[in-house]
Amino acid sequence: MKKELIIVRYGEIGIKGPIVRKRFENRLLNNIKSALECRIEVDQGRIFLHTDDQELARQVLSKTFGVVSFSPAVVTETDFDYIKEKLKAYTEELVQEGLFSGEDSFAIRCRRVGKHSFTSQQMAAFCGSVVYGVTQSKVDLTRPDFEIFLEVREDETYLFHQKIPGPGGLPVGTQGRVVALLSTGIDSPVACYLMMKRGCSITALHFNNHPYTSPDEEKIKKISEKLKEYSHGARFDLFAVDYGEFLSKCIEDAPSRMTCVLCKSGMYQTAEKLAQREGALALVDGNSLGQVASQTLPNLVATRHFTTLPLLSPLIGWDKVEIENLAKKIGTYTLSIIPEEGCSAAPRHPETHAELEKVVEAQNKLKMDKEVDNLAFSLRRMKI
């Protein structure tokens, strides 16, 4: 049976005040429409989406932040005879497709909005008898093998059997723009995903460390393309900067143990220049406290000292397994683990307890302000 529409549910948006809720709701609708040709109606906390391409709609909704769940549904009049006819045909098709059989226990879940001459329990009991007439299945309201849902809204009733999870969160674009440091590793793409889930638009910044790493930029493009799939309705930009010359100066003019600290500090300062240009309100990185040498607490303090914008680290309390699991779920993991050379600029014994005074001294010797200005001037936008 062709599904006539999709019922889309949101969660966190619904607890906002009326003005904010309307703004977030409108943003969510615009984000969906930017990726899908459709007609949308909104009624009391539900979005009713009409489209001729159900498969594309599923793909879009499963990657649209703000969507908690959605259900392809059929609609009929709120009349017992009409509901019986539609539900009988719906159940017969489920049986034919092998999704539901007489061996499965089932339950009817009924939800009503508006005033009706019957209760939800009465409607559920009536519909249960219809389904039983088709399948002879046992009713189990506690732990059924199969569930059929009815949503009764005034004069129309919607039937469905799936509640497909969406990514949740807030619509992208409701919380402003951030500049995110994006590498080809596992962590930073996940950090970008989490910031989009909290409603931020992303300007990603990649540092090409050639000749200390491969000059190839196809991997970062592929990771960015995957992340862009979650950015419906908002710009996802990717910038890159050639960082190898700056790294060479760090190696030549500063203690070798401090190379990683100076490298990360330079990244933050360059990102802040880009943020000022792009109107971004914060910086984002993929740091997980203590995971590698540059992410010890003293090093985080030292490397962040020279920036003025807020620096957000959504993974700061996550362990590697948690990060990898989410990377697999969102589709960036298989791209991040594509083999590549490690950074040969990293010293054998990197600094893990940087002293701010020594970092300041090293940066002054490097003339960091001038170096950062040069890096910011050489930023280039990459096409994804």
Secondary structure, DSSP 8 states (H G I E B T S, - for coil): ----EEEEEESGGGGS-HHHHHHHHHHHHHHHHHHS--EEEEETTEEEEE-S-HHHHHHHHTT-TTEEEEEEEEEEES-HHHHHHHHHHHHHHHHHTTS--TTS-EEEEEEEES--SS-HHHHHHHHHHHHHHHH---B-SSS-SEEEEEEEETTEEEEES--EE---SB-TTSS-EEEEE--SSSHHHHHHHHHHHBT-EEEEEEEE-TTSS----HHHHHHHHHHHTT-TTS--EEEEEE-HHHHHHHHHHS-GGGHHHHHHHHHHHHHHHHHHHHT--EEE----TTSSGGGSHHHHHHHHTT--S-EE-TTTT--HHHHHHHHHHHT-HHHHTS-----TTS-SS--SS--HHHHHHHHHHHTHHHHHHHHHHT-EEE--
